[in-house]
C-alpha cells in the first residue's frame, strides 16, 4: 500500500473531499490530489499536517507503507511493552508532536539520545536513550519539568 492510497482511504472513511481535507490541513486540494495519485510524496512534516487534519495519529497514516515511512520507535521500549503491537512503537513520537515539542535523534560525546526543543521558549534539552525511557505519561507541563530536570545531568 502506498501513502497516497492510505490518505485516500482514510479521507473517504471520514467522508471528506480533497478540498475539505486540504482546508483542514492548511494546504491546497491539488497537493492532496498529487499525494493520493502518487505524483508527489509528502515529507514527514506534511504527514503530520494530514494526520492532524484527519484526526488520526501519524502511525495510522503510514501503517503498511514502505520503509521510508517507518517512524522511530518509542525509546526502544516497544519490544518490552508488546512485540506484536506496532502502535505502541510510535506513542512517544506522536505525543511529542501533538504537544508541539520538536525532537531529533542526536549523538553527543558518544552518547545517543534525543534533542528536544520547546518552541514556545526556544529551550533545547538533550536526553539520553535511558532517560527518555523513564518519561512517564504525565501532563505536558509535568513532562517539560521532568525533561528539564533530567537534562541538567547531561550538561558538562
PyMOL commands that set and color helices and strands:
alter all, ss='L'
color gray80, all
select helices_A, chain A and resi 3-13+18-25+29-37+44-54+58-62+67-69+78-81+86-98+129-134+140-152
alter helices_A, ss='H'
color red, helices_A
select strands_A, chain A and resi 101-108+111-118+123-128
alter strands_A, ss='S'
color yellow, strands_A
deselect
rebuild
show_as cartoon
